[in-house]
Amino acid sequence: MKVTFENPDKVNGLMTLTVEEADYQANVEKKLKDYRKKAQMPGFRPGMVPMGMIKRQYGTALKVDEINRLLGEEIYKYVNENKIQMLGEPMPSEKQEAVDVEGAAPYTFVFDIAVAPEFKIELTAKDKVDYYTITVDDEMVNRQIEAFAQRAGHNENVEEYQENDVVKGDLRELDADGSTKEGGIEVSGATVMPTYIKDEDQKKLFEGAKLGDVITLNPRKAYESDAELASFLKIDKADLGFHTGDFSFQVTEINRYVKSEVNQELFDSVYGEGVVKDEKEFREKIAEGMKAQFVNDSDFRFMIDLRKYCEEKVGDLTFPEELLKRVMKNNNKDKDEEFVDKNFDKSIQELKWHLIKEQLVSALGIKIEDADVKEAAKEAARAQFAQYGMSNIPDEYLENYAQDMLKKKEYVESLVDRSIDRKLTAAVKPVVKLNEKTVTLDEFNKLFEGEQA
């Protein structure tokens, strides 16, 4: 097979492949013989169908399949051997003339190849990139202790109502003179959270309420939502219009959520039994954990700033835009032209960073192993547990969560990207000059305001 490649503007490549009969004939003949062995046709014993009939029925399709296979192999072979950095898939060229595969070879095929622009990115100690260190102060530790205490709290029954308590009671519908309505609604153990009642007059009825107190309220005024009211009265929403008057509510239970005390029991629940022995150690451990977490946040921000710095250093790159739009449309066959137009610029930005990152990874000798991807999965699992205040997770649990994540293809690619970013961050930080800045958490968060996701 003859292959030629033209690339006059460095980014729009044109590959021409000429397929001769000798390139495909042997494999086609072999497949025809295999088809003949299995073919079953009326009037012929298995394996005895004349080859002429087999060729007429299957010959063209087998030839097309073999030619397509050869084209794919030769394109990627040529690209690899000639170190062409191809972007996306090769696209049939608009210069392609009609090919009659039922006629005699040779056949000529022409493909458009999008080629990455040439550039060079190197980082040295002369390159300065911002690096933000987040301070951990007493107020942040106090807030974290409060969060731990809230999560480790418990419910208990009390005698008198306070804000945020849950109140249960026996609900009875009243008639116009305030007596229990005959045949009216009665609900045993009705539950209400007065804090969330919108009507202030109805909410005030529960202030200072004690066990056994009888409160006269109007549920229709207390609840704006028909769904909430129907749930409270245990009736269908369609019947709400028949029950708009007052009800008596005799308090039978007041339940209060009480946050945990800051004591050894809380220390053990957060960090494991005996790891922390007093409040001073507890605060130190929290601060230590927050600093470690903030290092991850600082590294995340560093990668954003590194990307911006490198993109500016490289400058504008010329891409084969029209060809890449065709590639993008081909990869999103269910989308229209508007989708391509709307997302193309962002796609080019991501492609530019991808090419820059590829060079940095190669120059720094970064390799991603299975163990790196697995560690990224464990880190992701650890972060999920941390959202619920669970920091003392046994490694075997993290291991199981990581294994589950690695079984799902939709997670693996993002975990590989995360592994690359982690290793690239670790490799670049000692190379460039860090423009170190110490900031509060609020100041750090403001860095992201107005930035695109």
GIQUI-V89166 format. One record per run of one state. SS is the DSSP state (h for helix, s for strand, l for the rest). FROM is the first residue (numbers start at 1). LEN is the number of residues. Records with the same first field share a line. If there is no record, write none. Layout:
SS = FROM-LEN ; FROM-LEN
//
This chain:
l = 1-1 ; 7-5 ; 20-1 ; 39-12 ; 82-4 ; 87-4 ; 93-14 ; 116-12 ; 135-3 ; 152-2 ; 159-1 ; 161-5 ; 175-5 ; 181-5 ; 193-1 ; 197-3 ; 205-5 ; 211-3 ; 218-1 ; 223-3 ; 234-3 ; 243-4 ; 259-5 ; 272-7 ; 315-6 ; 332-5 ; 364-6 ; 387-8 ; 407-2 ; 430-3 ; 440-1 ; 447-7
s = 2-5 ; 12-8 ; 86-1 ; 91-2 ; 107-9 ; 128-7 ; 154-5 ; 160-1 ; 166-9 ; 180-1 ; 186-7 ; 210-1 ; 214-4 ; 247-12 ; 433-7
h = 21-18 ; 51-31 ; 138-14 ; 194-3 ; 200-5 ; 219-4 ; 226-8 ; 237-6 ; 264-8 ; 279-36 ; 321-11 ; 337-27 ; 370-17 ; 395-12 ; 409-21 ; 441-6
//
